[in-house]
Amino acid sequence: MGYEISLLTFMGISIIGSLSLNLITGFCGQVSLGHVAFVGIGAYTASILTKADTPFFVALLAGMLLAGSFGVMVGLASLRVRHDFLAITTMGVNFVFLGVVRQQEWLGGELGVSSIPDPGLGKLGFLALVLGCVILVALLSLQIRRSWMGYVFEAVSGDEDTARMLGLDVSRYKLIAFALGTALAGLSGGLYAHHVRFIFPDSFAFVESITLLAMVVIGGNGSILGVIVASALLSVLPQWFQFIGDYKLLLYGSLLFIVMRFSPGGLAGLAKNIFPKSKKAFALKGNQ
């Protein structure tokens, strides 16, 4: 029973992380290849604070705020770059983060942060907290998608120049997307740290950013339900089939190739083609 609870908890945390990236890449079209750095900021912040006897929920909130603040700074630095250049810029953020945490002894260096305090909720209580966060993040994403902000994000994603010609403040909404997405990434990091209770730099390596991106693309760029389904599958498959763990990158790369070649809309696009009425359920973009 303990293994199943742990697996469900990890799945929920993965869903939160992928939905946070979906706000930036799926909704607003800003490709981020270093998103796990913000997961790491949330994890390290929450861990260090709880080890200093800060209440768990206060530390979790602090991790979100700090990750969101760094997200805004990265967003500001990325306003003048697009597409491939934006991807390279965000990828650099991941490597900078890893370099910093490896060199700073007060962050644990190569050894990381161990003996992270137990939140005191029990395994079932912590699982309930994670699932509650999944529901809240999914509802927030759905609310954004259906609001005027969602239409602005879609316009920015479609063509930034046209959006500017229509009088939209593209820079402002790109920053909003980065702030929201990275803050929620910080939430997933704080939950992850207190679930495993030990973190080190390789927990937030570049490959983990690719994993999050794979979850978004395979689920369907901009789709909420599609990303949830893909995140659930990709987070448990390596656990169910242990041999996959050694070939995770090969598996994800192959899946990305197949999806981009045969179903650019991901699982959500495939579902739409098979069940035309499913577009609303998957909260797909109009062009998918």
Long-range contacts (C-beta under 8 A, 24 or more apart in sequence): 2-123, 5-123, 5-124, 5-127, 6-123, 6-195, 7-236, 7-239, 8-127, 8-131, 9-123, 9-126, 9-127, 9-130, 9-195, 10-192, 10-195, 10-235, 10-239, 11-231, 11-232, 11-235, 11-236, 12-127, 12-130, 12-131, 12-133, 12-134, 12-191, 13-130, 13-188, 13-191, 13-192, 13-195, 14-188, 14-215, 14-231, 14-232, 14-234, 14-235, 15-134, 15-137, 15-138, 15-227, 15-228, 15-231, 15-232, 15-235, 16-130, 16-133, 16-134, 16-137, 16-184, 16-187, 16-188, 16-191, 17-185, 17-188, 17-189, 17-212, 17-215, 17-231, 18-212, 18-215, 18-216, 18-219, 18-227, 18-228, 18-230, 18-231, 19-134, 19-137, 19-138, 19-141, 19-184, 19-224, 19-227, 19-228, 19-231, 20-137, 20-180, 20-181, 20-182, 20-183, 20-184, 20-185, 20-187, 20-188, 21-181, 21-185, 21-212, 21-213, 21-215, 21-216, 22-141, 22-181, 22-216, 22-219, 22-221, 22-222, 22-223, 22-224, 22-227, 23-141, 23-144, 23-177, 23-180, 23-181, 23-184, 24-177, 24-178, 24-181, 24-182, 25-213, 25-216, 25-221, 26-216, 26-220, 26-221, 26-222, 26-223, 26-227, 27-141, 27-144, 27-145, 27-150, 27-153, 27-154, 27-157, 27-177, 27-222, 28-153, 28-156, 28-157, 28-173, 28-174, 28-177, 29-153, 29-156, 29-157, 29-158, 30-78, 30-86, 30-174, 30-177, 30-178, 31-83, 31-86, 31-87, 31-90, 32-86, 32-87, 32-90, 32-181, 32-209, 32-213, 33-87, 33-88, 33-90, 33-91, 33-94, 33-206, 33-209, 33-210, 33-213, 34-90, 34-91, 34-92, 34-93, 34-94, 34-95, 34-97, 34-206, 34-209, 35-90, 35-94, 35-181, 35-182, 35-185, 35-209, 35-212, 35-213, 36-94, 36-185, 36-204, 36-205, 36-206, 36-208, 36-209, 36-211, 36-212, 37-93, 37-94, 37-96, 37-97, 37-98, 37-204, 37-209, 38-67, 38-70, 38-71, 38-181, 38-182, 38-185, 38-186, 38-189, 39-67, 39-185, 39-186, 39-188, 39-189, 39-192, 39-204, 39-208, 39-212, 40-97, 40-101, 40-189, 40-199, 40-203, 40-204, 41-66, 41-67, 41-70, 41-97, 41-185, 41-186, 41-189, 42-66, 42-67, 42-185, 42-186, 42-187, 42-188, 42-189, 42-190, 42-193, 43-189, 43-190, 43-192, 43-193, 43-199, 43-203, 43-204, 44-101, 44-107, 44-113, 44-189, 44-193, 44-199, 45-186, 45-189, 45-190, 46-189, 46-190, 46-193, 46-194, 47-113, 47-116, 47-190, 47-193, 47-194, 47-199, 48-107, 48-113, 50-116, 50-117, 50-119, 50-194, 51-113, 51-115, 51-116, 51-117, 56-117, 56-119, 56-120, 56-194, 59-190, 60-187, 60-190, 60-191, 60-194, 63-186, 63-187, 63-189, 63-190, 64-183, 64-184, 64-186, 64-187, 64-190, 65-183, 65-186, 66-186, 67-182, 67-183, 67-185, 67-186, 67-189, 68-179, 68-180, 68-182, 68-183, 68-186, 70-182, 71-178, 71-179, 71-181, 71-182, 71-183, 71-185, 72-175, 72-178, 72-179, 72-182, 74-178, 74-182, 75-174, 75-175, 75-177, 75-178, 75-179, 76-175, 78-174, 78-178, 79-171, 79-174, 79-175, 82-160, 91-206, 91-209, 94-204, 94-206, 94-209, 95-206, 97-204, 98-201, 98-204, 98-205, 98-206, 101-201, 101-204, 102-201, 108-199, 108-200, 110-200, 110-201, 111-200, 112-198, 112-199, 112-200, 112-201, 112-203, 113-193, 113-198, 113-199, 113-200, 114-197, 114-198, 115-197, 115-198, 116-193, 116-194, 116-196, 116-197, 116-198, 116-199, 117-194, 117-197, 118-194, 118-197, 119-194, 126-194, 126-195, 129-191, 130-191, 130-195, 133-187, 133-191, 134-228, 137-184, 137-187, 138-224, 138-228, 141-224, 141-283, 142-224, 142-283, 144-180, 145-222, 145-224, 145-283, 149-173, 149-176, 153-177, 154-222, 154-285, 154-286, 157-222, 157-285, 158-287, 207-248, 207-249, 210-249, 210-252, 211-248, 211-252, 214-252, 214-255, 214-256, 217-256, 217-259, 217-260, 217-266, 218-255, 218-256, 218-259, 218-266, 218-267, 219-266, 219-267, 219-268, 220-265, 220-266, 220-267, 220-268, 220-269, 220-282, 220-284, 220-288, 221-265, 221-266, 221-285, 221-288, 222-283, 222-284, 222-285, 222-288, 223-265, 223-266, 223-267, 223-268, 223-269, 223-282, 223-283, 223-284, 223-285, 223-288, 224-282, 224-283, 225-268, 225-281, 225-282, 225-283, 226-266, 226-267, 226-268, 226-269, 226-271, 226-282, 226-284, 229-267, 230-266, 230-267, 264-288
